[in-house]
Amino acid sequence: MDIDNNHFALFGLSERFALDAGALDRAYREVQTQVHPDRFANRGATEQRVALQWATRANEAYRVLRDPLKRAIYLCTLRGQDPADEHDTKMAQPFLIQQLEWREALDDARANQDAAAIDALRHELDAMRTTLTNEVEQALDRDDHADLASERVRRWMFIERFAEDVESASDRTRSTVP
């Protein structure tokens, strides 16, 4: 894949989930110094437009690569999987049951305005996020199992969406407690 289409190539980085954040930051700054539109202010309209396109491309690539979940989705996509495909909803039954249990626990915590239960859910989600991050790294970087990584990323995406619900419930619980 060439530099025009690959975020990792744009920054001269290996296509791996495990990423040195400092190396990404340095590479991003280097690319930005080369393509920033201010450098082309005295050039023609075409060069200015191309510089703006490259700067926008670098910003998007950086945004994707610095976020672990977005990076995982991107890597899966590069390897022929699309974890964000809304039509691919298959998940292991134990995880589906876990989702139902979490939803019920959140509903109960909301109904009872139980901040401790909401905090417990938050901690459980943090632990699951850590587990999934490690499993995705293993599947992508060491085992080369993009299909397994994609399934784990779908779980991670659910965790992130559910974590937003938990945070919202936590905010509402805190605002109603005297």
N, C-alpha and C positions, 0 to 999 in steps of 0.2 A: 504494500500500500504506500502511495507516495505522500509527501509532506502536505499536499493540499487537502488530503482526506483523513489524516491520522494525527490525532492530538499528541500522541507520544512522539511521533517523528518530528512534529513541529518544534518540540522542545528538546529533541535529541535524547529522549529517555527510552528505556526498555519498556516493552509492553508487559508490565507486571502490575498486579494489584498492590503489592508492597512497594511503597513509593517513598523516596527520601524527599520530605516536604521542603527542606532547604534547597536541594537540587532543583526542584520544580520552581521554587520562588526565584532562584538565580537565573534559570533558563527563561522564565517569563519576563523578568526585567531585561534580559539581553535582547529578546525578541522585540519587546516594546521599544527599546532604544533604537532599534533598527527601523521599525515600521510606524512609530507614532506619527500621527498626522501633522503635528507641529513641525516636524523635521521637513515636511513637504509644503509648508505654507507659501513659499516663494516659487513653487513649481507650478506646472500647468494643471488644469482641472482634472485631466485623466490620471496623472500621477497622484494627485491629492485623493481622488476617489479610490484608487488602488490601495493607497496607504491606509485609508479609513477601513477598507474591506479587510486588509490584513490585521489591523489593530483589533477590529471586531472579532475576527477569527481567533486571534490570540487570546482575547478576553474570554470568549466562549470556551476554548480549549482549557484554559486555566481554571475556569469555574467548574468544569466537569472533573478535571483531574484532581483538584484539591479536595473535593467532597468524596469520601470513601464510597458511599452508596452510588452516587452518579458515576464514579470511576468503575465500580463493579458492573453496573448496567452497561456502560460503554464497552468494557472489555468483553462481556458476554456477547454483545452485539457484533464486535469485531470477530468473534469466534463462531458466528452463525446462530446464536441464540438471541431471543428477544424476551427478556424477563418482564418487560413492561407490556407485552402483548395481552390485551384485555380478553382475548379469546382463549388464551392458554391459562386456565384456572386450576389445573390439576395440582393437588397438594396431598401430602400424606394424611391419612385419616387422623392420626394422633395430633397433628398440628391443627387440623380443623376443629377437633374436640377442644384443644387448648384455646383456640380463638373464642369458641362459645363460652368456655369457663371464664375467660378474661372479660368478655362482654357482660356476663352475668355479674361478675364481681364488681365491675365498674357501675353497673346499674344499681346494685345494692348499696355501694358506697355513696353514689349520688343521692339515692333516696334517703339514706341515713345521715347524709352530710358527714361522712366518716373520713376525715383527713388522713388518719393513720392507714386506713385501707387503701386510699388512693396512693399514698407514699409507698406502701408495700407493692402495689402494682407497678409504680414507676421503677422501683428497684428491680423487680422481676424482669421488666422490659429492658432495663440497662444490662442485666446479666445475659438475657437472650440476645441482645444486640452484639455484645462482646463475643458470644459463642458463634453467632452467624458470621461476624466479621472474620473470625479465625477460620471457620469452615470455608468461606468464600476464598480466602487467601490460599488455603490448602488446595482447594479444587482448581483454582486458576493458575497458581504459580508453581505448584509442585506436581500435581497429579494430571493436569491438563484435561479436566473433566468439565467442560463448559456447560454440559447439560445439568450436572449436579450443581454447579455454581449458579446457574440460572434459577433453579428451583429454590436454592437458599436465598438468592436475591429477592425472589418473589415473597418469601417469608419476611425478609428484612423490610421490604416495602410495606407489608402489612404492619409490622412492628412500628414503623415510623408514622403511619397514618393513625394507628391506635394510640400511640404515644401523644399525638396531638389531642385526641379525645380525652386522654387522662389529664393532660395539662389544662385543658379547658375546664374539666370537672374540678381540678385542684383550685384553679383561679376562682371559680364560682363558690366553692366551699369556703375558701379563705375570705371572700368578700361578704359571706353571710354570717360568719362567726364573729360575735361581738368582741 
